[in-house]
Every structure is written in structure tokens, then in C-alpha cells.
Amino acid sequence: MSHFKTVSSDGSTEGQYLTGDQIQKLIGEIDLSDLELVRMDSYSDQAIYENIKKTKKEKELLCSAIQTAVVGMGNKKYGAVVVNNQLVDIEALYKECNVKIKLELGSVLQPGDLTGRRLQRFFRKQISDYIKHTGTASYLWRKYSDHNEKYKHIVFPGAEHMIDKEDELLYLFEVYRSLDAHLKIKISERIHRVYNARGFYIKSIDSMFNTLTA
């Protein structure tokens, strides 16, 4: 037996699209008082702090974050830093403190997992203050900026999670665009996502990003 369905002028069949009120009538009232939304962000400053505290190496980890943010870390090499007149190998420190190293792209992390970049993010204010007080420029500022002294203290990995002034957001984004152009990579896309996740939607940055990804 054949069944015929009414087809509207827009091509949809009867019952294919319901109004919000029709759907509400179908499902009735559902109690949502026990609903708790789970954030997809896998990073937590509080959880990071708790794991840093457990290591009892807060100063050493802070110094490692300053070292890697200012001098850099690349090719899966972390370098060393002098703390209390002692040379500290950062990779050895990370292994001792259960800081995850040499992660593969797409590795899944728990909110409190420690990594080199997460330490830079957590200690972002301390890194900025160090640059301010010492005048030391990060490798990002030296290599990829136009050397505007006004912004020296906000040009380092992790600063994208701290700054909130439009001119600073724009300046840092431009630095990462310069880095991308030199190294043929797309870190500025991640910076753009960080800005959006923090609630910053700047038309000029969005325009640059759209041009970049076109």
C-alpha cells in the first residue's frame, strides 16, 4: 500500500519542521534543576596550582617558566636555568615534578596536568613582571615584533591568557602573524581562538584572521 505525504512549497514534508511550542507540547515539562554543564576547557588554574604545590618546587617551576617564555623552547629541548646559584636542567626538573614533556600533537590532558606551556600560562603575570623589572625581552619580541618598548612586557608565550586591552591584543596578534609568516605555521589561529574563548571579539583581528585563513 502506498502512503502519501503532504509536501509544502519549500519541499518539506508534513511534520518535518515543528515550531518551538509544538515541540514543547510533545515533550512536556522536564525538570532541569539537577542539570550541571561540563566545560570543555581542559585547563584549570586551581588544579594546576594544586599540582605545582605538591611538587614543593614552586620557585624552580616558576623560574623554568620564565626561562622558556623569555629564551624559548624548541625542538623538544627545554634548556637550563640557574636557581640559588645552582644550574637546573629543566627537562630533569620536569621529570621530577611530573611535568609532561615531548607530547604528541592532539594529546589529551586533564585540567591539572602540568606541561611547559601550561606553566607559562599559569605564571603569566610573574613572567610579565619579570620582563618589566629587568627589561629583558622575550625571543618573540626580539625576533618577530617591531620592538615597541610599550608592549615588551606582554609579548611572550602565555600572555594571550592575560592581556585585556585592545591595543595589546592587537599588538600580540600581529607578533604571532609575523612569526607565522617567517616559520610558515599558523599559531595566530590558536591566539585568535584564545581571544574568542576569553570573550574578545575585535573586528580588526577578525578581519586579519579571515584574510589569513581565506
Helices and strands as residue ranges (DSSP letters): H 20-27, H 45-55, H 58-70, E 80-83, E 86-89, H 90-96, E 99-100, E 114-115, H 116-122, H 124-134, H 139-144, G 149-154, G 159-161, H 166-183, H 187-197, H 203-213
